[in-house]
Amino acid sequence: MKKGKMFEIFFTTDYVTEESWLNFILYVSKLNGLFIPWKIYVKFEKNNIRYFIKTKNDMPTTLTNLNDFLLQKIENINFKQSLFYLKSLYIVTNKEKSIIDIYDKNESKYCKKMDIAQIKIIPLINKNFLYSSFAIFKKKNKQIFKKFLFNIPNQFLSIDFSKHTRFLYRKDIKRYLNVEKTVKLFESDNKNGILKIDAFPYLQDDYFLNLNKYDFDKHSLVIGGSRNWKI
């Protein structure tokens, strides 16, 4: 899947459960299409953990009955690593349910830090799916490729950040404009646009306030320090 749609995942809770992750995988698989592969990426940036998905089809900002997740469409990110790395298998034990368990074990025991992990999902019929996963670790100047065996994707992805306080996750939804009451005025066409609006999490892409649809005699625009704005 060289070409596709890239989205970053934002969480609305400190703990997305294994059940929620499983429902997320099944729902995205349904939207993306039967037998069409898509990918989940987990990227470690010091103490920050960022989640991404890459799909063939567009995804909505919010998913029905999955309130723990928000999806923001972003520019396609190239996660391709160096071709010169050591390859081996990694058998996931019962003590390593989540990606954090694997991260901690490799950091403390082998002085290796996980850089990025990938899970490839292939949807099948009756809510079944095939998957494969791997991670790339860094040790000094070396990159080490580990193909995982026996890990379960929804367990692998689920982290209780209220307990793993050394890590942070993306949850800055509150920094965005509150445009819920005015979103009906926006258009995706930037022709005659007088203001570009980042309408996330209400809409996926950038939208514009159209000059021809705005009555300056009847309305005013007020922008406050709280990032809320009213018309």
C-alpha positions as CSV (number, residue, x, y, z in Angstrom):
1,M,0.0,0.0,0.0
2,K,2.4,2.7,-1.3
3,K,-0.3,5.3,-1.6
4,G,-2.9,5.8,1.0
5,K,-4.5,8.1,3.6
6,M,-2.6,8.8,6.8
7,F,-4.3,9.7,10.0
8,E,-3.0,10.4,13.5
9,I,-5.0,9.0,16.4
10,F,-5.9,11.2,19.4
11,F,-7.3,9.7,22.6
12,T,-10.0,11.2,24.8
13,T,-9.1,8.9,27.8
14,D,-6.0,7.8,29.7
15,Y,-6.8,4.2,29.1
16,V,-8.1,2.7,25.9
17,T,-9.0,-0.8,26.7
18,E,-8.2,-4.0,24.8
19,E,-11.9,-4.3,23.9
20,S,-12.0,-0.7,22.5
21,W,-8.9,-1.4,20.4
22,L,-10.4,-4.5,19.0
23,N,-13.6,-2.7,18.1
24,F,-11.5,0.0,16.5
25,I,-9.6,-2.5,14.4
26,L,-12.9,-4.1,13.3
27,Y,-14.5,-0.8,12.5
28,V,-11.6,0.6,10.5
29,S,-11.3,-2.7,8.7
30,K,-15.0,-2.4,7.7
31,L,-14.6,1.1,6.4
32,N,-11.4,0.3,4.5
33,G,-12.9,-2.8,2.8
34,L,-12.7,-6.6,2.9
35,F,-9.3,-8.1,2.1
36,I,-7.8,-4.6,1.7
37,P,-4.8,-4.3,4.0
38,W,-4.2,-1.3,6.3
39,K,-1.5,-0.4,8.9
40,I,-1.2,0.8,12.4
41,Y,2.0,2.6,13.5
42,V,3.3,3.3,17.0
43,K,6.1,5.9,17.1
44,F,8.2,6.6,20.1
45,E,9.6,10.1,20.3
46,K,11.5,10.2,23.6
47,N,8.7,10.0,26.2
48,N,5.9,10.6,23.7
49,I,4.0,7.8,22.0
50,R,2.1,8.6,18.8
51,Y,-0.3,6.4,17.0
52,F,-1.0,6.5,13.3
53,I,-3.0,4.5,10.8
54,K,-2.6,4.3,7.0
55,T,-5.6,3.2,5.0
56,K,-6.8,3.0,1.4
57,N,-10.1,4.9,2.1
58,D,-10.8,8.1,3.9
59,M,-11.8,7.9,7.5
60,P,-14.2,10.1,9.5
61,T,-12.9,12.2,12.4
62,T,-15.1,10.2,14.9
63,L,-16.1,6.6,14.7
64,T,-19.6,5.4,15.7
65,N,-19.7,4.2,19.3
66,L,-15.9,4.6,19.6
67,N,-15.6,7.7,21.7
68,D,-12.0,6.9,22.9
69,F,-10.6,7.8,19.4
70,L,-10.3,10.8,17.2
71,L,-8.7,10.7,13.8
72,Q,-7.0,13.7,12.2
73,K,-5.9,13.5,8.6
74,I,-2.3,14.4,8.1
75,E,0.3,14.5,5.4
76,N,1.7,11.1,4.4
77,I,4.6,10.2,6.7
78,N,7.4,7.9,5.4
79,F,8.3,5.5,8.2
80,K,10.8,3.6,6.0
81,Q,13.9,2.8,7.9
82,S,17.5,2.0,6.8
83,L,17.9,-1.1,4.8
84,F,21.0,-2.0,6.8
85,Y,19.6,-3.6,10.0
86,L,19.8,-6.9,11.8
87,K,16.7,-9.1,11.4
88,S,15.4,-11.6,13.9
89,L,12.3,-13.0,15.4
90,Y,10.8,-11.9,18.7
91,I,8.6,-14.3,20.6
92,V,6.2,-12.4,22.8
93,T,5.6,-14.0,26.1
94,N,2.6,-13.9,28.5
95,K,4.4,-11.3,30.5
96,E,4.6,-8.9,27.5
97,K,1.0,-8.1,26.7
98,S,1.4,-4.4,25.7
99,I,4.0,-2.6,23.6
100,I,5.2,-0.9,26.8
101,D,6.1,-4.2,28.4
102,I,8.2,-5.0,25.3
103,Y,9.7,-1.5,25.4
104,D,10.7,-1.7,29.1
105,K,12.2,-5.2,28.8
106,N,14.4,-4.4,25.8
107,E,15.5,-1.1,27.3
108,S,16.5,-2.5,30.7
109,K,17.8,-5.9,29.7
110,Y,19.3,-5.3,26.2
111,C,19.9,-1.5,26.2
112,K,17.7,-1.3,23.1
113,K,15.0,1.4,22.6
114,M,12.0,0.8,20.4
115,D,11.7,3.4,17.6
116,I,8.6,2.4,15.7
117,A,6.3,-0.6,15.6
118,Q,3.9,-1.6,12.8
119,I,0.9,-3.8,12.6
120,K,-0.5,-4.8,9.3
121,I,-4.2,-5.8,9.2
122,I,-5.9,-7.8,6.5
123,P,-9.7,-7.9,7.0
124,L,-11.5,-11.2,6.4
125,I,-15.2,-12.2,6.5
126,N,-17.2,-12.5,9.8
127,K,-15.1,-9.9,11.7
128,N,-12.0,-11.9,11.4
129,F,-8.6,-10.6,10.2
130,L,-5.0,-11.6,9.6
131,Y,-2.2,-9.6,11.0
132,S,1.5,-9.3,11.1
133,S,3.7,-7.0,13.2
134,F,7.2,-5.9,13.8
135,A,9.3,-3.3,15.5
136,I,12.6,-1.5,14.8
137,F,14.8,-1.0,17.8
138,K,17.9,1.2,18.1
139,K,21.1,0.3,20.0
140,K,23.8,2.9,19.6
141,N,24.2,3.3,15.8
142,K,22.5,0.0,14.9
143,Q,18.9,-0.6,13.9
144,I,17.5,-4.0,14.8
145,F,14.4,-5.4,13.1
146,K,12.2,-7.7,15.2
147,K,9.3,-9.6,13.7
148,F,6.8,-10.4,16.5
149,L,5.3,-13.8,17.1
150,F,2.2,-14.5,19.2
151,N,1.4,-10.9,20.0
152,I,-2.3,-10.0,20.0
153,P,-2.9,-6.6,18.3
154,N,-5.5,-5.2,20.7
155,Q,-3.4,-6.2,23.7
156,F,-0.3,-4.9,22.1
157,L,-1.8,-1.4,21.5
158,S,-3.6,-1.0,24.8
159,I,-1.7,1.2,27.4
160,D,-3.0,2.5,30.7
161,F,-1.3,5.9,30.7
162,S,-2.5,6.7,34.2
163,K,-0.1,3.9,35.4
164,H,2.7,4.3,32.8
165,T,3.3,8.0,33.7
166,R,6.7,8.2,32.1
167,F,5.0,8.2,28.7
168,L,2.7,10.8,27.2
169,Y,0.1,10.4,24.5
170,R,-1.7,12.8,22.0
171,K,-4.7,14.3,23.6
172,D,-4.6,18.0,22.7
173,I,-8.1,18.2,21.3
174,K,-9.0,21.0,23.6
175,R,-6.5,23.3,21.8
176,Y,-8.8,23.4,18.8
177,L,-11.5,25.9,17.9
178,N,-15.0,25.4,19.2
179,V,-16.9,25.7,15.9
180,E,-19.8,23.3,16.6
181,K,-22.5,26.0,16.3
182,T,-21.0,27.6,13.2
183,V,-19.7,24.6,11.2
184,K,-22.7,24.8,8.8
185,L,-21.3,28.1,7.4
186,F,-18.1,26.5,6.2
187,E,-17.3,25.2,2.7
188,S,-14.5,22.9,1.4
189,D,-14.0,25.1,-1.6
190,N,-11.6,27.9,-0.9
191,K,-12.8,30.1,-3.8
192,N,-14.0,33.4,-2.3
193,G,-12.8,32.2,1.1
194,I,-12.0,35.0,3.6
195,L,-10.9,32.7,6.5
196,K,-9.4,29.3,6.6
197,I,-10.7,27.1,9.4
198,D,-9.1,24.1,11.0
199,A,-12.4,22.5,11.9
200,F,-11.0,19.4,13.6
201,P,-12.6,17.5,15.4
202,Y,-15.9,18.4,13.8
203,L,-14.6,18.1,10.2
204,Q,-11.7,16.2,8.8
205,D,-10.1,18.7,6.3
206,D,-9.6,22.4,6.2
207,Y,-12.7,24.5,5.5
208,F,-13.3,28.1,4.6
209,L,-15.7,30.9,5.4
210,N,-17.1,32.0,2.1
211,L,-17.2,35.8,1.4
212,N,-20.5,35.4,-0.5
213,K,-22.3,33.6,2.3
214,Y,-21.2,36.0,5.1
215,D,-23.5,39.0,5.8
216,F,-21.3,41.6,7.4
217,D,-24.4,43.8,8.2
218,K,-25.9,41.2,10.4
219,H,-22.9,39.4,12.0
220,S,-19.6,40.1,13.6
221,L,-16.7,37.8,14.2
222,V,-15.2,37.6,17.7
223,I,-12.0,35.6,18.5
224,G,-11.1,35.1,22.2
225,G,-8.0,33.9,24.1
226,S,-9.8,30.7,24.8
227,R,-9.6,29.9,21.1
228,N,-13.4,30.0,20.9
229,W,-15.0,32.1,18.3
230,K,-18.5,33.3,17.6
231,I,-20.4,34.8,14.7
